[in-house]
Amino acid sequence: MNISPKRLEEIQNIPDIAIDTSDIPELDDHFWENAKMVNPITKKSISIRLDSDILDWFKSQGKGYQSIINNVLRTYVNHQQNKT
């Protein structure tokens, strides 16, 4: 989701007291009983050859296109692993 700089500034200037958090439950000790530390998967920098039109399409999606490529590949891998 792209938020314009003007809208982002408006949101940042809303005082905390004006934000309705009534639908957000409080995090009590029970919440943390089953919490687990999750370390992010490390990424490796590689060189990969892609068809130029494929790369152009991903780049046209804007900032973070490399993460989008990674997510597409992860979805494919997960699907293949679940087939067995």
Distance bins in CASP14 RR format, pairs under 12 A and 6 or more apart:
PFRMAT RR
TARGET T0000
AUTHOR 0000-0000-0000
RMODE 2
METHOD distances of the structure
MODEL  1
1 7 0 0 0 0 0 1 0 0 0 0 0
1 8 0 0 0 0 0 1 0 0 0 0 0
2 8 0 0 0 0 0 1 0 0 0 0 0
2 61 0 0 0 0 0 1 0 0 0 0 0
2 62 0 0 0 0 1 0 0 0 0 0 0
2 63 0 0 0 0 1 0 0 0 0 0 0
3 9 0 0 0 0 1 0 0 0 0 0 0
3 10 0 0 0 0 1 0 0 0 0 0 0
3 11 1 0 0 1 0 0 0 0 0 0 0
3 12 0 0 0 0 0 1 0 0 0 0 0
4 10 0 0 0 0 1 0 0 0 0 0 0
4 11 0 0 0 0 0 1 0 0 0 0 0
5 11 0 0 0 0 0 1 0 0 0 0 0
5 12 0 0 0 0 0 1 0 0 0 0 0
6 12 0 0 0 0 0 1 0 0 0 0 0
6 13 0 0 0 0 0 1 0 0 0 0 0
7 13 0 0 0 0 0 1 0 0 0 0 0
7 14 0 0 0 0 0 1 0 0 0 0 0
8 14 0 0 0 0 0 1 0 0 0 0 0
10 18 0 0 0 0 0 1 0 0 0 0 0
11 18 0 0 0 0 0 1 0 0 0 0 0
11 19 0 0 0 0 1 0 0 0 0 0 0
12 19 0 0 0 0 0 1 0 0 0 0 0
13 19 0 0 0 0 0 1 0 0 0 0 0
14 20 0 0 0 0 0 1 0 0 0 0 0
21 27 0 0 0 0 0 1 0 0 0 0 0
25 31 0 0 0 0 1 0 0 0 0 0 0
26 32 0 0 0 0 0 1 0 0 0 0 0
27 33 0 0 0 0 0 1 0 0 0 0 0
27 35 0 0 0 0 1 0 0 0 0 0 0
28 35 0 0 0 0 0 1 0 0 0 0 0
29 35 0 0 0 0 0 1 0 0 0 0 0
41 70 0 0 0 0 1 0 0 0 0 0 0
41 71 0 0 0 0 0 1 0 0 0 0 0
41 74 0 0 0 0 1 0 0 0 0 0 0
41 77 0 0 0 0 0 1 0 0 0 0 0
43 66 0 0 0 0 1 0 0 0 0 0 0
43 67 0 0 0 0 1 0 0 0 0 0 0
43 69 0 0 0 0 0 1 0 0 0 0 0
43 70 1 0 0 1 0 0 0 0 0 0 0
43 73 0 0 0 0 0 1 0 0 0 0 0
43 74 0 0 0 0 0 1 0 0 0 0 0
44 70 0 0 0 0 0 1 0 0 0 0 0
45 66 0 0 0 0 0 1 0 0 0 0 0
45 70 0 0 0 0 0 1 0 0 0 0 0
46 66 0 0 0 0 0 1 0 0 0 0 0
46 69 0 0 0 0 0 1 0 0 0 0 0
46 70 0 0 0 0 0 1 0 0 0 0 0
46 73 0 0 0 0 0 1 0 0 0 0 0
48 54 0 0 0 0 0 1 0 0 0 0 0
48 55 0 0 0 0 1 0 0 0 0 0 0
48 58 0 0 0 0 0 1 0 0 0 0 0
48 66 0 0 0 0 0 1 0 0 0 0 0
48 69 0 0 0 0 1 0 0 0 0 0 0
48 70 0 0 0 0 0 1 0 0 0 0 0
48 73 0 0 0 0 1 0 0 0 0 0 0
49 55 0 0 0 0 1 0 0 0 0 0 0
50 56 0 0 0 0 1 0 0 0 0 0 0
50 57 0 0 0 0 1 0 0 0 0 0 0
50 58 0 0 0 0 1 0 0 0 0 0 0
50 59 0 0 0 0 0 1 0 0 0 0 0
50 65 0 0 0 0 0 1 0 0 0 0 0
50 66 0 0 0 0 0 1 0 0 0 0 0
50 69 0 0 0 0 1 0 0 0 0 0 0
50 72 0 0 0 0 0 1 0 0 0 0 0
50 73 0 0 0 0 0 1 0 0 0 0 0
51 57 0 0 0 0 1 0 0 0 0 0 0
51 58 0 0 0 0 0 1 0 0 0 0 0
52 58 0 0 0 0 0 1 0 0 0 0 0
52 59 0 0 0 0 0 1 0 0 0 0 0
53 59 0 0 0 0 0 1 0 0 0 0 0
53 60 0 0 0 0 0 1 0 0 0 0 0
54 60 0 0 0 0 0 1 0 0 0 0 0
54 61 0 0 0 0 0 1 0 0 0 0 0
54 65 0 0 0 0 0 1 0 0 0 0 0
54 68 0 0 0 0 0 1 0 0 0 0 0
54 69 0 0 0 0 1 0 0 0 0 0 0
54 72 0 0 0 0 0 1 0 0 0 0 0
55 61 0 0 0 0 0 1 0 0 0 0 0
55 65 0 0 0 0 1 0 0 0 0 0 0
55 66 0 0 0 0 0 1 0 0 0 0 0
55 68 0 0 0 0 0 1 0 0 0 0 0
55 69 0 0 0 0 1 0 0 0 0 0 0
56 62 0 0 0 0 0 1 0 0 0 0 0
56 65 0 0 0 0 1 0 0 0 0 0 0
57 65 0 0 0 0 1 0 0 0 0 0 0
57 68 0 0 0 0 1 0 0 0 0 0 0
57 69 0 0 0 0 0 1 0 0 0 0 0
57 72 0 0 0 0 0 1 0 0 0 0 0
58 64 0 0 0 0 1 0 0 0 0 0 0
58 65 1 0 1 0 0 0 0 0 0 0 0
58 66 1 0 0 1 0 0 0 0 0 0 0
58 67 0 0 0 0 1 0 0 0 0 0 0
58 68 1 0 1 0 0 0 0 0 0 0 0
58 69 1 0 1 0 0 0 0 0 0 0 0
58 70 0 0 0 0 0 1 0 0 0 0 0
58 71 0 0 0 0 0 1 0 0 0 0 0
58 72 0 0 0 0 1 0 0 0 0 0 0
58 73 0 0 0 0 0 1 0 0 0 0 0
59 65 1 0 1 0 0 0 0 0 0 0 0
59 66 0 0 0 0 1 0 0 0 0 0 0
59 68 0 0 0 0 1 0 0 0 0 0 0
59 69 0 0 0 0 1 0 0 0 0 0 0
60 68 0 0 0 0 0 1 0 0 0 0 0
61 67 0 0 0 0 1 0 0 0 0 0 0
61 68 1 0 1 0 0 0 0 0 0 0 0
61 69 0 0 0 0 1 0 0 0 0 0 0
61 71 0 0 0 0 0 1 0 0 0 0 0
61 72 0 0 0 0 0 1 0 0 0 0 0
62 68 0 0 0 0 1 0 0 0 0 0 0
62 69 0 0 0 0 0 1 0 0 0 0 0
64 70 0 0 0 0 1 0 0 0 0 0 0
64 71 0 0 0 0 1 0 0 0 0 0 0
65 71 0 0 0 0 0 1 0 0 0 0 0
65 72 0 0 0 0 0 1 0 0 0 0 0
66 72 0 0 0 0 0 1 0 0 0 0 0
66 73 0 0 0 0 0 1 0 0 0 0 0
67 73 0 0 0 0 0 1 0 0 0 0 0
67 74 0 0 0 0 0 1 0 0 0 0 0
68 74 0 0 0 0 0 1 0 0 0 0 0
68 75 0 0 0 0 0 1 0 0 0 0 0
69 75 0 0 0 0 0 1 0 0 0 0 0
69 76 0 0 0 0 0 1 0 0 0 0 0
70 76 0 0 0 0 0 1 0 0 0 0 0
70 77 0 0 0 0 0 1 0 0 0 0 0
71 77 0 0 0 0 0 1 0 0 0 0 0
71 78 0 0 0 0 0 1 0 0 0 0 0
72 78 0 0 0 0 0 1 0 0 0 0 0
72 79 0 0 0 0 0 1 0 0 0 0 0
73 79 0 0 0 0 0 1 0 0 0 0 0
73 80 0 0 0 0 0 1 0 0 0 0 0
74 80 0 0 0 0 0 1 0 0 0 0 0
74 81 0 0 0 0 0 1 0 0 0 0 0
75 81 0 0 0 0 0 1 0 0 0 0 0
75 82 0 0 0 0 0 1 0 0 0 0 0
76 82 0 0 0 0 0 1 0 0 0 0 0
76 83 0 0 0 0 0 1 0 0 0 0 0
77 83 0 0 0 0 0 1 0 0 0 0 0
78 84 0 0 0 0 0 1 0 0 0 0 0
END
